[in-house]
C-alpha cells in the first residue's frame, strides 16, 4: 500500500478528509487477478452516480452542437466524403483497405498516405443507410463526441481519482470546448473523434479495474489497433498505457531492482509490458508497410518551417507552434479551419517576442515533469501524471519531431491532447477548493470563474458551429481570423468566381499573390479570368515557374497558345502536360482538335479505351469514325456508349444516323420511338428534347430541327470548349474544379 494523498472538501468551514489510495494486485492480463491501480471507492459508489454523470454530459453535447446539424459539406468534407468513391460505394469495398483517406491508392506517388479505413467505412455505412445527406453525418459525429465525453468523465473518476462532481465537470468541459468544433462539426473530423473513442476504450480497459474483463491487455491492444485504423495518432494510446503503468507500478519495479527479487506483482507488470510492446511494434510495422515505400509529399505552403534551410528557425518555429497549440486549448478565441502558409509567421530570431510564450510553456511543462519525477515514490498526484501523459504523448505525431506533417496548426489534432489539459485544470481546481485553508472568497471566486468559463465555451462553440454551415460562411470566418493568410483569399476568390463575381475574385487572387507571391494555384486561377491572352500567358507561366508539376497550368497555357494561333507551342505544352499526367483526358481531346487526319483518330481512340465507362468519349470517337466513312466501326462504338448509358443522347442520335446511312429506316424509327418514350417516362431534366413526328420521318429522315435541341454538357473530366464569355473573358480549365487540387495537405 502506498502513501495516501489527502483531499479536503470545504463545507461550512469544516474540512472533511477523503483518503484515496492505490492498491495493486497481481494477475493482470492473462491471469485471474483483478488488475493494476485499484482505487478505493469514495463514499458514494460510482454506479450510483454514473447515470447522472452520463446524462449531464449528453445534455451538454446536445446543447452545444444542435445548431451544427444543419451544416453542409464544406472544406475537406468534399474530397474526403462527397467526392470519395470509397464512401459513395462506386468502387469495390476491398479498395477501402488499400486506398488512403481521400480515396487515392496508397501506392500512388501522389497519395496523402493517411490510412484511416475504419473512418472511411463509417462514412460508407452512413451513405449506405441515409444517402449523401450531411445532417446524418453530423448526427453520427455528435453521438460519437457524446460517447467520448462520457468515457472521459469516467476516466477522470475511475482512473484519475477525481471526485464525482469534478469528474463530471471535466466531462462537461470536454463536451463544450470550442477547440473541438472542427473535429465534431467538420465531418472529416470524425477520424479524430472515432480515434479518441477507441483511445479511451483502450485506456479504460487497461487501467479501469471496474471493467472486469479477461485478457485485458489483449483487448486494450485491440482497441488501440482500431484507434490507429481510425486515425494514425490512435496508436499513441499504447504508449500512454505503458507510461502510466510504469508510474503506477513504480513501487514494485523499484522494490524488485533494490532487493534483486522478482515479486509476483513485478512479473505481472513485465507480462503486461511485453504484450503491449509487442503489439505496438506489430502495429507500427503494419502502418509503415502501408506507406508503400514512400512518405507523403508536402509543399512549402503546407508547412513553411519544414522547408526552411536553418535548423534554428525550424526549432524556434516548431516550439512556438507547440506553445500556440497549448494557448489555443486554454483560450480558443481565434479559430480557423486552415492555418497554412503565413498564418503563423516563422520565428527567425531568438529575440522574437513570441519566444517568451514558448519559454513560458516550456517552463510550465518542465516544472510539472520535475514534480512528477519527485512524486514517483509517494505518488500523491496521479491525476497530474495522467494529465501530462494525455497532453504530450498524443501530440507527438503532429509536432514534426518524428515526421514532417502537412499543416502548421490543425485544431482537430488537439481533440485527444485537450483531455490532458482539461484533466490538469480540473485537478488543480479540486486541489484548491478542497484545501483546508481556502477561504469562502476564494471558493466563490473559483466557482464564478468556472461557471463563466463554461458559458463562454458554450457560446463560442455554438457560434463556431454557425461558421461551419456552408462554404461561404467557413471561408469568411477564416478571413476574419486570418486576414493575412493567402489561402483564405484564394478560397474566397474561388467562391466568388463560382458565383459569378469575377471582379471580386480577381481582387482576392491578387491579394493572395501579394501575401504569397509564389502561390502557383492562385496564378493559374487568376490566369483563367484574364481578358487578354498575354496576361493569361503571364500568370500560367508564373504558375509553371513556381510549380513545374502544375498540370492544369500547362493545359491552360496550351489553350492560350491555341487561341493565339501558336499551334506548335500549344502542342508542345499539351504534350508536356501529358508527360506530367498521362491520364489527363482533356489534353488528349484538345490535341485531337489541333491535329488532323489519322492522328486525331488515334487520340480519340486512346481516350475511348482509357475511359470505357464514359459514353461521351465513345460517342466522340464514333462520330469521328462516321465522318471518315468508317460506318461499321462507328456502329460498334455507339453501341458501347449505349451499353454504358442507354439514354445517352449523342449516342442515340449518332446510332440513328449510322442506321440511316446504312438504309435501315425501320430500325431508326423504332430506336427514336423507344428513346422518346423512355425520356418521357423517366422525365430526365436538362437533357434537351428531340422533336419527332411522322412527317419528319417520311420527309428526309431528319432526327431533330435546328435550334430545338440543347447542346450536351461537357463530359466528366473534360473542361468546356475554349470560348469567350459574355464579358469577353476566356474560359479555361480552372484548377480548383479538379479534385486533386481541391484536396488539402491534411
C-alpha positions in Angstrom: 0.0 0.0 0.0 1.2 3.5 -0.9 1.2 6.8 0.9 -2.3 8.2 0.9 -2.9 11.6 -0.7 -5.4 13.7 1.2 -8.1 15.8 -0.4 -10.1 18.3 1.6 -13.6 19.5 0.8 -14.8 22.8 2.0 -18.2 22.6 3.6 -19.5 25.0 6.2 -15.9 25.9 7.1 -15.4 22.3 8.4 -12.8 20.3 6.4 -13.5 16.7 5.8 -10.7 14.5 4.7 -11.2 12.0 1.9 -8.4 9.4 1.8 -7.7 7.8 -1.6 -5.1 5.2 -2.1 -3.9 2.8 -4.8 -4.0 -0.9 -4.1 -2.2 -3.1 -6.5 -2.9 -6.7 -7.3 -1.2 -9.3 -9.5 -2.7 -11.4 -12.3 -3.4 -8.5 -14.6 -3.9 -9.6 -18.2 -3.7 -13.3 -18.7 -4.0 -14.2 -15.0 -7.0 -14.2 -12.8 -6.1 -11.2 -10.8 -8.1 -8.0 -10.5 -5.7 -5.7 -12.3 -3.5 -2.7 -11.6 -4.1 0.6 -9.9 -7.2 -0.3 -7.9 -8.5 2.7 -6.2 -10.7 2.7 -3.1 -14.2 3.8 -4.0 -15.4 7.1 -2.5 -18.2 7.2 0.0 -20.8 7.3 -2.8 -20.2 4.4 -5.3 -19.7 5.2 -9.0 -22.6 3.1 -10.2 -24.9 5.2 -8.1 -24.0 8.4 -9.8 -22.9 7.1 -13.2 -26.3 7.7 -14.9 -26.5 11.3 -13.6 -23.0 12.0 -14.9 -23.7 10.4 -18.3 -26.9 12.3 -18.7 -25.4 15.6 -17.8 -22.6 15.2 -20.3 -25.0 14.1 -23.0 -27.2 17.2 -22.4 -24.1 19.4 -22.7 -23.2 17.9 -26.0 -26.7 18.2 -27.4 -27.0 21.9 -26.3 -23.7 22.8 -27.9 -23.9 21.0 -31.2 -27.6 21.1 -32.0 -27.2 24.1 -34.4 -24.3 22.3 -36.2 -26.5 19.6 -37.5 -27.7 21.8 -40.4 -24.3 22.2 -41.8 -23.4 21.3 -45.4 -20.3 19.5 -46.7 -17.5 22.1 -46.6 -13.7 22.2 -46.9 -12.2 18.7 -46.5 -15.6 17.1 -46.4 -16.0 17.5 -50.2 -13.0 15.4 -51.3 -13.0 13.0 -48.4 -16.7 12.3 -48.4 -18.9 13.8 -51.1 -16.4 13.0 -53.9 -14.8 9.9 -52.5 -15.7 6.7 -54.4 -14.9 4.6 -51.3 -17.6 6.5 -49.4 -20.1 6.6 -52.3 -19.8 2.9 -52.9 -19.0 3.3 -56.6 -15.8 1.3 -56.0 -15.2 -2.2 -54.6 -15.3 -2.4 -50.8 -11.9 -4.0 -50.8 -10.4 -0.8 -52.0 -11.0 0.9 -48.7 -8.2 -1.3 -47.3 -5.7 -0.2 -50.0 -6.7 3.5 -50.5 -5.9 6.5 -48.4 -8.4 8.6 -46.6 -9.1 10.7 -49.7 -9.7 7.7 -52.0 -6.3 7.6 -53.7 -4.4 4.3 -53.8 -1.6 4.2 -51.3 0.7 3.0 -54.0 0.1 6.3 -55.9 3.1 8.6 -55.5 0.6 11.5 -55.0 -1.2 9.7 -52.2 -1.6 11.6 -48.9 -0.6 8.4 -47.1 -3.3 9.0 -44.5 -4.6 5.5 -43.8 -7.9 5.6 -42.0 -10.0 2.7 -43.3 -12.2 2.4 -40.2 -13.3 6.0 -40.5 -13.9 5.6 -44.3 -16.1 2.5 -43.5 -18.3 4.5 -41.1 -18.7 7.2 -43.8 -19.6 4.4 -46.3 -22.2 3.0 -43.9 -23.5 6.4 -43.3 -24.0 6.9 -47.0 -25.5 3.4 -47.5 -28.1 3.9 -44.8 -29.0 7.6 -45.2 -27.6 8.7 -48.5 -25.4 11.7 -49.1 -27.3 13.9 -46.6 -25.0 16.0 -44.4 -27.3 16.0 -41.4 -26.9 12.3 -40.7 -23.1 12.6 -41.0 -23.3 15.4 -38.4 -25.6 13.4 -36.2 -23.2 10.4 -36.1 -20.3 12.8 -35.3 -22.2 14.4 -32.4 -23.2 10.9 -31.0 -19.5 9.8 -31.1 -18.5 13.0 -29.4 -21.0 12.3 -26.7 -19.6 8.9 -26.1 -16.1 10.3 -25.9 -17.2 12.9 -23.4 -18.8 10.3 -21.2 -15.8 8.0 -21.3 -13.5 10.9 -20.4 -15.6 11.7 -17.4 -15.4 8.0 -16.4 -11.6 8.1 -16.8 -11.3 11.2 -14.6 -13.3 9.5 -11.8 -12.3 5.8 -12.1 -8.7 6.1 -13.0 -7.5 9.6 -12.2 -9.5 9.5 -8.9 -11.2 12.8 -9.1 -14.3 13.3 -7.0 -17.6 12.7 -8.9 -18.5 16.3 -9.3 -15.1 17.2 -10.6 -15.1 14.3 -13.0 -18.5 15.4 -14.2 -17.1 18.9 -14.7 -14.2 17.6 -16.7 -16.6 15.7 -18.9 -18.7 18.7 -19.5 -15.7 21.0 -20.3 -14.6 18.4 -22.8 -18.1 18.2 -24.3 -18.4 22.0 -24.8 -14.8 23.0 -25.5 -14.7 25.2 -28.7 -11.4 23.7 -29.9 -13.4 20.5 -30.7 -15.8 22.2 -33.2 -13.6 21.3 -36.2 -13.5 17.7 -35.1 -17.2 17.4 -34.4 -18.9 19.8 -36.7 -16.4 19.2 -39.5 -17.5 15.9 -40.9 -14.0 14.6 -41.7 -13.1 15.3 -38.1 -14.8 12.0 -37.3 -11.4 10.5 -37.8 -10.2 12.2 -34.6 -13.4 11.6 -32.7 -13.5 7.9 -33.6 -9.8 7.5 -32.8 -10.4 9.2 -29.4 -13.3 6.8 -28.7 -11.2 3.7 -29.1 -8.3 5.5 -27.4 -10.4 5.9 -24.3 -11.7 2.3 -24.5 -8.2 1.0 -24.8 -7.0 3.1 -21.8 -10.0 2.2 -19.6 -9.8 -1.5 -20.5 -6.1 -1.4 -19.4 -6.4 0.7 -16.2 -10.0 0.8 -15.0 -10.4 -2.1 -12.6 -14.2 -1.8 -12.6 -14.1 -3.2 -16.2 -13.7 -6.8 -15.2 -12.5 -8.4 -18.4 -10.3 -11.4 -19.0 -7.2 -10.7 -21.2 -7.4 -7.0 -20.6 -4.1 -6.3 -22.3 -5.2 -8.1 -25.5 -8.5 -6.3 -25.5 -6.8 -3.0 -24.8 -4.3 -3.5 -27.7 -7.3 -4.4 -30.0 -8.9 -1.1 -29.1 -5.6 0.6 -29.8 -5.4 -1.0 -33.2 -8.9 0.2 -34.0 -7.9 3.7 -32.8 -5.0 3.6 -35.2 -7.2 2.5 -38.1 -9.5 5.5 -37.4 -6.5 7.8 -37.4 -2.8 7.3 -37.1 -2.4 9.2 -33.8 -4.6 6.5 -32.1 -1.5 4.3 -31.9 -0.2 6.6 -29.2 -2.6 5.1 -26.7 -0.4 2.1 -26.3 2.5 4.4 -25.2 0.2 6.2 -22.8 -0.9 2.8 -21.3 2.8 1.8 -20.9 3.9 5.1 -19.4 1.0 5.2 -16.8 1.5 1.5 -16.0 5.2 2.2 -15.3 4.2 5.1 -13.0 1.5 3.1 -11.2 3.8 0.0 -10.7 6.9 2.0 -9.8 6.9 0.7 -6.3 7.0 -2.9 -7.4 9.6 -2.1 -10.1 11.9 -0.3 -7.6 11.5 -3.0 -5.0 12.5 -5.7 -7.5 15.6 -3.8 -8.5 16.6 -2.8 -5.0 16.0 -6.2 -3.4 17.0 -8.2 -6.5 13.9 -10.2 -6.1 11.1 -10.6 -8.6 7.8 -10.4 -6.9 4.5 -11.7 -8.4 3.4 -8.0 -9.0 6.6 -7.3 -10.9 6.2 -10.4 -13.0 2.6 -9.4 -13.8 3.9 -5.9 -14.8 6.5 -7.4 -17.1 3.9 -9.6 -18.8 1.7 -6.6 -19.5 4.5 -4.5 -20.8 5.8 -7.3 -23.0 2.4 -7.8 -24.6 1.9 -4.1 -25.1 5.3 -3.5 -26.6 4.9 -6.5 -29.0 1.5 -5.1 -30.1 3.0 -1.6 -30.6 5.8 -2.9 -32.7 3.4 -5.1 -34.8 1.0 -2.2 -35.4 3.8 0.3 -36.2 5.3 -2.2 -38.7 1.9 -2.6 -40.4 1.5 1.1 -40.6 4.9 1.6 -42.1 4.2 -1.1 -44.6 1.0 0.7 -45.7 3.1 3.7 -46.7 4.1 1.5 -49.7 7.7 2.6 -49.6 7.3 6.4 -49.7 6.4 9.2 -47.3 3.7 11.8 -48.2 4.8 14.7 -50.2 4.1 18.2 -48.9 4.9 21.6 -50.3 6.2 24.8 -48.6 2.8 26.4 -48.2 1.6 23.4 -46.3 4.3 23.7 -43.6 6.7 26.6 -44.3 9.0 25.8 -41.4 9.8 22.3 -42.7 11.3 23.8 -45.8 13.5 26.4 -44.2 17.2 25.9 -44.5 18.1 26.9 -40.9 17.7 24.3 -38.2 17.5 27.1 -35.7 14.5 28.6 -37.4 12.8 25.2 -37.6 13.4 24.6 -33.9 12.1 28.1 -32.9 9.0 27.8 -35.2 8.1 24.2 -34.2 8.5 25.1 -30.5 6.3 28.2 -30.9 3.6 26.2 -32.8 3.5 23.8 -29.8 3.1 26.7 -27.4 0.5 28.2 -29.6 -1.5 24.9 -29.6 -1.4 25.0 -25.8 -2.7 28.5 -25.8 -5.5 27.6 -28.2 -6.7 24.9 -25.8 -6.6 27.4 -22.9 -8.1 30.3 -24.8 -9.9 29.2 -28.0 -10.8 32.7 -29.2 -9.1 32.7 -32.6 -10.2 29.6 -34.5 -9.8 28.8 -38.2 -10.2 25.8 -40.5 -6.9 26.4 -42.2 -3.6 27.6 -40.7 -1.3 27.0 -43.7 1.1 29.4 -45.4 1.9 32.5 -43.4 -0.9 32.2 -40.8 1.9 31.9 -38.2 5.0 33.6 -39.5 8.2 31.8 -38.9 10.2 32.6 -35.8 13.6 33.6 -37.4 15.3 35.3 -34.4 15.9 34.4 -30.8 14.8 37.9 -30.0 11.3 37.4 -31.4 8.8 38.3 -28.7 6.9 35.1 -29.4 9.8 33.2 -27.9 8.6 34.4 -24.5 5.4 32.4 -24.9 7.4 29.4 -25.9 9.7 29.7 -22.8 6.6 30.0 -20.5 5.1 26.9 -22.0 8.4 25.0 -21.7 8.9 26.1 -18.1 5.4 25.0 -17.3 5.9 21.6 -18.7 9.4 21.3 -17.1 8.1 22.2 -13.7 5.3 19.6 -14.0 7.8 17.0 -15.2 10.1 17.6 -12.3 7.2 17.4 -9.9 6.2 14.1 -11.4 9.7 12.6 -11.1 9.9 13.7 -7.4 6.5 12.1 -6.8 7.3 8.7 -8.2 7.7 7.2 -4.8 4.9 8.9 -2.9 2.5 9.1 -5.9 0.3 11.7 -4.4 -0.6 13.3 -7.6 -1.5 10.6 -10.1 -4.1 12.8 -11.9 -1.4 15.2 -12.7 0.8 12.5 -14.1 -2.0 11.1 -16.3 -2.9 14.6 -17.5 0.6 15.3 -18.7 0.8 11.9 -20.5 -2.5 12.6 -22.2 -1.4 16.1 -23.1 2.1 15.3 -24.5 2.2 11.8 -26.0 -0.8 12.1 -28.4 0.5 15.4 -29.7 3.9 13.9 -30.7 2.8 12.8 -34.2 1.7 16.4 -35.0 4.8 18.0 -33.5 7.2 17.4 -36.5 9.5 15.6 -34.2 9.1 12.2 -35.9 7.9 13.0 -39.4 7.1 16.2 -41.2 3.4 16.9 -41.2 1.4 18.8 -43.9 0.0 21.5 -41.7 1.0 24.3 -39.4 -1.9 24.2 -36.9 -4.8 21.8 -37.1 -7.4 22.2 -34.4 -8.8 18.7 -34.8 -5.5 17.1 -33.9 -5.9 18.7 -30.4 -9.0 16.7 -29.7 -7.2 14.0 -27.8 -4.4 16.1 -26.2 -7.1 18.5 -24.9 -8.2 15.8 -22.4 -4.8 16.2 -20.7 -5.1 19.9 -20.2 -8.7 19.7 -19.1 -7.8 17.0 -16.5 -4.9 19.1 -15.3 -7.0 22.2 -14.8 -9.9 20.4 -13.1 -7.5 18.6 -10.8 -5.9 21.9 -9.9 -9.4 23.3 -9.2 -10.2 20.3 -7.0 -7.0 20.8 -5.1 -7.7 24.5 -4.5 -11.3 24.1 -3.4 -10.6 21.2 -1.2 -7.7 22.8 0.6 -8.5 23.4 4.2 -7.0 27.0 4.1 -9.2 28.1 1.1 -11.5 30.9 2.2 -15.1 31.4 1.3 -14.0 34.3 -1.0 -11.6 32.0 -2.9 -14.2 29.3 -3.2 -16.9 31.7 -4.5 -14.4 33.3 -7.0 -13.4 30.0 -8.4 -16.9 28.8 -8.8 -17.9 32.0 -10.5 -14.9 31.7 -12.8 -15.7 28.1 -13.7 -19.4 28.9 -14.4 -18.4 32.0 -16.5 -15.9 29.9 -18.5 -18.4 27.2 -19.2 -20.9 29.8 -20.5 -18.2 31.4 -22.7 -17.3 27.9 -24.0 -20.9 27.1 -24.9 -21.4 30.4 -26.6 -18.2 30.1 -28.6 -18.9 26.6 -29.7 -22.4 27.5 -30.8 -21.1 30.5 -32.8 -18.3 28.4 -34.2 -20.8 25.8 -35.4 -22.5 28.5 -37.5 -19.2 29.1 -39.2 -19.3 25.6 -40.5 -22.7 25.9 -42.0 -21.6 26.4 -45.6 -18.7 27.1 -47.9 -19.0 30.9 -47.8 -19.5 31.1 -44.0 -16.4 29.0 -43.3 -14.2 31.0 -45.7 -15.5 34.3 -44.3 -14.8 33.2 -40.8 -11.3 32.2 -41.8 -10.7 35.6 -43.5 -11.9 37.3 -40.3 -9.5 35.3 -38.1 -6.5 35.2 -40.5 -6.7 38.2 -43.0 -3.0 37.7 -43.7 -3.5 34.1 -44.8 -3.1 33.9 -48.6 -5.0 30.7 -48.8 -8.1 32.3 -47.3 -8.1 34.9 -50.0 -7.5 32.2 -52.6 -10.5 30.2 -51.3 -12.7 33.3 -51.2 -11.7 34.2 -54.7 -12.6 30.6 -55.9 -16.0 31.0 -54.3 -16.6 34.4 -55.9 -15.6 33.1 -59.3 -18.1 30.2 -58.9 -20.9 32.6 -58.1 -20.0 34.9 -61.0 -18.5 37.8 -59.2 -15.4 37.9 -61.4 -14.0 41.3 -60.2 -14.1 40.3 -56.5 -12.4 37.0 -57.4 -9.6 38.9 -59.3 -9.1 41.2 -56.4 -8.7 38.4 -53.9 -6.5 36.3 -56.2 -4.2 39.4 -56.4 -4.3 39.8 -52.6 -3.3 36.1 -52.2 -0.4 36.7 -54.6 0.7 39.8 -52.7 0.8 37.8 -49.5 2.4 34.7 -51.1 4.0 35.6 -54.5 4.9 32.0 -55.3 1.3 30.8 -55.0 1.1 28.7 -58.2 -2.6 27.8 -58.0 -3.5 31.5 -57.5 -1.5 32.4 -60.6 -3.3 29.6 -62.5 -6.8 30.6 -61.4 -6.2 34.3 -61.9 -5.0 33.5 -65.5 -8.3 31.9 -66.3 -10.1 35.2 -65.5 -7.8 37.5 -67.6 -9.3 39.2 -70.6 -6.1 39.4 -72.6 -4.2 36.4 -73.8 -0.9 38.0 -72.9 -2.0 38.5 -69.2 -3.2 34.9 -69.1 0.0 33.6 -70.5 2.0 35.6 -67.9 0.1 34.0 -65.0 0.2 30.5 -66.4 4.0 30.8 -67.0 4.4 32.0 -63.4 2.4 29.1 -62.1 4.7 26.7 -64.0 7.8 28.5 -62.8 6.8 28.2 -59.2 5.3 24.7 -59.6 6.8 22.8 -62.5 4.4 19.9 -62.0 1.2 22.0 -62.1 -0.7 20.1 -64.7 -3.6 22.5 -65.1 -1.3 25.4 -65.8 0.3 23.5 -68.6 -3.1 22.7 -70.1 -4.4 26.2 -69.7 -1.3 27.6 -71.3 -1.8 25.2 -74.2 -5.3 26.7 -74.5 -3.9 30.2 -74.6 -1.4 29.3 -77.3 -4.2 27.7 -79.4 -6.2 30.9 -79.1 -3.1 32.9 -80.2 -2.7 30.6 -83.2 0.7 29.3 -81.8 -0.2 25.8 -82.7 3.3 24.3 -82.2 3.6 25.9 -78.8 0.2 24.6 -77.9 1.0 21.1 -79.0 4.3 21.2 -77.0 2.6 22.4 -73.9 -0.1 19.8 -74.1 2.4 17.0 -74.6 4.3 18.2 -71.6 1.0 18.2 -69.7 0.6 14.5 -70.7 4.1 13.8 -69.6 3.2 15.0 -66.1 -0.2 13.2 -66.1 -0.7 10.6 -68.8 -4.3 10.3 -67.8 -5.3 13.9 -68.4 -8.2 13.3 -70.8 -8.8 17.0 -71.6 -5.3 17.3 -73.0 -5.8 14.4 -75.3 -9.1 15.9 -76.6 -7.5 19.3 -77.2 -4.6 17.7 -79.0 -7.2 15.9 -81.2 -8.6 19.2 -82.2 -5.1 20.6 -83.1 -4.2 17.5 -85.2 -5.8 16.3 -88.3 -6.3 13.0 -90.1 -5.4 9.7 -88.6 -3.6 11.3 -85.6 -6.9 12.8 -84.4 -8.4 9.3 -84.7 -5.6 7.7 -82.7 -6.0 10.3 -79.9 -9.8 9.9 -79.7 -9.5 6.1 -79.8 -7.0 6.3 -76.9 -9.4 8.3 -74.8 -12.2 5.9 -75.6 -10.1 3.0 -74.5 -8.8 4.8 -71.4 -12.2 5.7 -70.1 -14.6 2.9 -71.3 -17.2 3.9 -68.8 -17.7 7.4 -70.2 -20.2 7.3 -73.1 -19.2 10.8 -74.2 -15.8 9.6 -75.2 -17.1 6.5 -77.0 -19.6 8.7 -78.9 -17.0 11.2 -79.8 -14.7 8.6 -81.4 -17.7 7.0 -83.1 -18.6 10.4 -84.6 -15.1 10.8 -86.0 -15.3 7.3 -87.5 -18.6 8.1 -89.2 -17.3 11.4 -90.5 -14.5 9.4 -92.0 -16.9 6.9 -93.6 -15.9 4.0 -91.3 -19.6 3.3 -90.5 -19.2 -0.3 -89.3 -16.7 0.7 -86.6 -18.8 3.7 -85.7 -21.7 1.4 -85.1 -19.6 -0.6 -82.6 -18.6 2.4 -80.5 -22.1 3.9 -80.4 -23.3 0.6 -79.1 -20.6 0.6 -76.5 -21.7 4.0 -75.4 -25.3 2.9 -75.1 -24.2 -0.2 -73.2 -22.9 2.2 -70.5 -25.9 4.6 -70.7 -28.9 3.5 -72.7 -30.3 7.1 -72.7 -27.1 8.9 -73.7 -28.4 11.5 -76.2 -25.5 11.8 -78.5 -25.1 8.1 -78.8 -28.8 7.6 -79.7 -28.6 10.3 -82.3 -25.3 9.0 -83.7 -26.6 5.4 -83.8 -29.7 6.6 -85.6 -27.6 8.4 -88.2 -25.4 5.4 -88.8 -28.5 3.2 -89.3 -30.0 5.8 -91.6 -26.7 5.8 -93.7 -27.0 2.0 -93.9 -30.6 2.3 -95.1 -32.1 0.6 -92.1 -35.0 3.0 -91.8 -37.3 0.8 -89.8 -34.7 0.4 -87.1 -34.2 4.1 -87.0 -37.9 4.6 -86.4 -38.0 2.0 -83.6 -34.9 3.5 -82.0 -36.2 7.1 -81.9 -39.7 6.0 -80.8 -38.2 3.9 -77.9 -35.9 6.7 -76.9 -38.7 9.3 -76.8 -41.0 7.1 -74.7 -38.1 6.4 -72.3 -37.4 10.0 -71.9 -41.0 10.9 -71.2 -41.3 8.0 -68.7 -38.2 8.9 -66.8 -38.6 12.7 -67.1 -34.9 13.3 -67.4 -34.3 17.0 -66.7 -31.9 19.2 -68.6 -31.1 16.8 -71.4 -32.7 18.6 -74.3 -35.5 17.3 -76.5 -35.7 15.7 -79.9 -38.8 16.7 -81.8 -40.0 13.7 -83.7 -43.1 13.5 -85.9 -44.3 11.2 -88.7 -43.7 13.9 -91.4 -40.1 14.3 -90.4 -39.7 10.5 -90.6 -41.2 10.5 -94.1 -39.5 13.7 -95.4 -35.8 13.0 -95.4 -35.4 11.3 -92.0 -34.5 14.5 -90.1 -33.9 13.5 -86.5 -34.3 16.9 -85.0 -34.8 20.5 -86.0 -32.0 23.1 -85.7 -32.4 25.1 -82.6 -34.9 22.7 -80.9 -32.3 20.8 -79.1 -29.9 21.7 -76.2 -26.2 21.1 -76.6 -25.0 18.3 -74.3 -23.0 19.2 -71.3 -19.2 18.6 -71.3 -18.2 15.1 -70.4 -16.9 14.2 -67.0 -13.2 15.0 -66.6 -13.3 17.3 -69.7 -13.3 21.0 -69.5 -15.7 23.1 -71.5 -14.5 24.0 -75.0 -12.4 27.1 -75.4 -14.7 30.2 -75.8 -15.2 33.7 -74.6 -17.9 34.6 -72.1 -20.3 37.5 -72.5 -17.8 39.7 -70.6 -15.0 38.8 -73.0 -13.0 36.6 -70.6 -11.6 33.3 -71.7 -12.9 30.1 -70.3 -10.3 27.5 -69.4 -9.6 24.7 -67.1 -9.6 26.2 -63.6 -7.6 24.2 -61.2 -10.0 24.5 -58.3 -12.5 22.4 -60.2 -10.3 19.3 -60.1 -10.4 17.0 -57.2 -6.6 16.6 -56.9 -6.2 20.3 -56.5 -9.1 20.6 -54.0 -7.5 18.0 -51.7 -5.6 19.9 -48.9 -2.4 18.7 -47.3 -4.0 17.4 -44.1 
